[in-house]
Amino acid sequence: MDGAALLLVFMNPPVDDLASWNAWYDEEHVPNRLATPGILTGRRYSAVWDAGPRYMALYDLRSTDVLQSPEYKGLGAERSEREKAQIARTPMVDRRTYRLVQGTQEWTDSPPFQLSVAMEPAAGGEQDYLAWYADEHIPLLLEVPGWRRIRVFEQVDGSGPHYMALHELESPAVFETEPYRKATSTPWRERIASSVTRRERYLFERHVP
């Protein structure tokens, strides 16, 4: 079951020996977090598009309080030598914490693709942004064949835009459909897009160890 919060980590791996870096992440880093009370899921994704971070990790949390628990803090205090070495050679780590503000029904299967779209609404535009997602954007996108689920989060801690939506997709082919063009060409969408002060948009594919 998904939780009310999310830990998202964007990473660029070291350019040499990617295999050992991925092995550490899959064999040690993620399993240790999944053994921590309150961390409900742990999934990794690799970038599809050239621009942006190369990897993304998503951890569904029961609440943001999980990250303040003794068990979670112990992960950092008791790192193995392997973990210390791999973290030291990772050139970019961007860690963000979110709380869920909007979401559709739970999807139990692991989505093949995740589209992350983060935006910073103009001052005073937050309610218009959230209303657009809830009343128009989510309903229209869920009419696109292959568009599974959408969740909207508000950033609690991190360096990203204030709001971030995660879109679960069957395939990048969804972007070539007429329902998608309809969903992304409305006057309300154009107003939001022209008013945001910062925007990030990345597509990731599920990483399989």
N, C-alpha and C positions, 0 to 999 in steps of 0.2 A: 504493500500500500504506500502511495506517495504521501509525503508529509507537507507541513505548512511552510517549509523553508528549503533553501537550496544553497549548497556550496558549489561554486563553479570555479574551475581553475583552467586558465589558458596557459599553454606552455610552448616554447620552442626548444626542441631537444638539442643536444650537442651534435655537431656535424660528423664527428667520428664515432664509430661503433654504436649505431642506433640500436642494433639488436640487443646489446647488453642493457641499454637504458630502458627499452621496452620490457625486457625480461624482468628487471628490477621492479618496474611499475606494476606489471601484471602479477608477479609472483609474491611480492612483499608489500608494496605500498598500498594498493587497493585492498587486499585481504585484511591487512591490519586495521584499516578504517571500517571495513564491513563488520569486524568483530567488536566494534565500539558501540555501546548502547545508544540508541537514538539515531544512528546512521542507517537508513533503511535500504538504500540502493547505492551502487557505485558502478558507473559506466564510463567508458573511454571512447573518444571519437578522434578521427584524423581528418585534416582539412581536405576539402574537395577543390576549392578555389585557391589560386596562388597567393592572393593578398590575405593578410591577417595571420593570426597564430596558427601553428602547425598541428597542435593537439588541444583537445578540450576534455576535461574530466567533470562529470556531474555526480553530485552526491545529494540524494533527497534526504532531508533531515526532518525529524519529528518537530523540532523547533530550533531557532538559532541558539538557544541555551545549551544545546549539545556541544557547541564549540567552546563553551566555558567549563565543561565538566572535567573532573580530575582524570577520567579515562582518556578523553581526547587530548588534553594537555600533556598527558604522559607519553603520547606518541612522539611528540617533539623532544621531550626530555630524555627519552630512552631510545634514540635512533641507533640502528645498527651501523657498523662501519661501512657496510655496503650502501646503506641509504645516505649516510653523510657524504660519501664520495660521489654518488650520482647527483645529489642535490647541488653539490659544489660545482659540478660541471654542466649544469643546466643553465643556459644563458638567459632565459626569460621565463619568469613565473608571475602570472597576474591572477591574484586570488580575490574572489568576490563572494560576498554573502548576500542572500536575498530572502525576502519573505513573499509568500504567494498572495497576490491580490485578486487575480481572476484565473479561472480554470474551467475546462470542460470535464467530462466524465473521465474516470481513471481508465487508462489503457494498460493492460497487464503484459502485453508482449513488448519486446525490446524493439524500438523503431530503428530501421536501417539508416535513416538520415535525420539529422537535427539541424534546423535553421535557427540561428540565434540573431535576433534583431533588437538592438538596444538603441534607445532614443532619449534625448534630453529635451523635454518640452520647454518652450519659451516660458518666462516668468508669468505665472497666472494661467498657464495653459494646461495644467495637469489634469483637471477634471474633464476638459474637452478631449484630451488624449485618451483617458480611461473610458469615457463614454463612447468614443469612436470604436475602440477595440471591442467593448462589450456589446454595443448595439448594432454595429455594422461590420467591422472587419472580421471578427471571429465567425459570425454566422455565414458571411459570404465565402470565406476561405474553406470552411468545413463543407461547402458544396462542391469543392474541387475534388475530383476522384484522386485518391491517394494521399489526401491531407488528413492525417489521423487525429491529432489533438493539438491544442494551443493552450499554453499557460503564460500568464503575465505576472512578472515579479517586480517588486520595488527593492532597490539596492539598500542594504543596511550598512554594509562596509565594503569599501573597494574603490577603484579608480575609474570605473566605467560610467556611462550615462545612467541617469537615475532609474529608468525603467528598462526592463529587458523581457522580450517575449521569446519563448521556446516553441518552435513549431516541429511536430513530429511528422515525417514524410516517408512515403513509400519509395520515392524516386525523384531525382531532379527533373524528370519529365513533367512534373506538375506545373512547372513554370511556363510550359509551352501550350497550356490549355486555354480555351476560351473562358471558362469560369474563373481562372486565375487573372486573366486580363480584365475581366469585369470587376473583380474584387479590388484590383489595384488601380482603377481609373475613375473612381467616384470623386465628386467635388469635395466631400468630407476628407477623403484620403489625401487629396491634393493640398487641402488647407493644412492638414497636420504635417505633411512632408515639407511644406514650404516654411513652416514656423519653427520646427525643431532646431536647436542650436548645436546639436551633436548627434551623430548617427553611426552605428556599427552594424554590419550585416555579414555574417559568415555562415558557410555551409560545411557541415561535417558528416562523415560516414562512420558508422559503427566500427570500432577497432576490434578485431578478432585476434586474440593471442595466437 
